[in-house]
Amino acid sequence: MLGFGIYHTAAQLYGYEFSYGGHDHPTSGIVVVKHGNSAGLKLKESIPVGITNYSEDEVNQIIFEFGDFWHGDDYDPFRKNCNNFTELLIKHLVDKEEYYFP
């Protein structure tokens, strides 16, 4: 045992989960699935983090725009991972005044 765990995070909104993962292509690494369909991963904890004023259509547009900055081939388990993505997406969605693109 190395003494630490690896956790996957996602943001859940409007019945969908938004997360980020790596692949070999210079295209979006953002993954969108229906809430509860976490590719076989077991949900450990769900934490309410705030309220957004964005509509579902606006959230979809934001996810599309984030895809320009979160390419699958840029994934790095220590510097640019699902946890970084989730943190920035949540900050963006609950604070309409700021843009948190990396």
Secondary structure as GFF3:
##gff-version 3
##sequence-region A 1 102
A	DSSP	beta_strand	11	13	.	.	.	ID=ss1
A	DSSP	beta_strand	16	20	.	.	.	ID=ss2
A	DSSP	beta_strand	30	34	.	.	.	ID=ss3
A	DSSP	alpha_helix	56	66	.	.	.	ID=ss4
A	DSSP	three_ten_helix	72	74	.	.	.	ID=ss5
A	DSSP	alpha_helix	82	94	.	.	.	ID=ss6
###
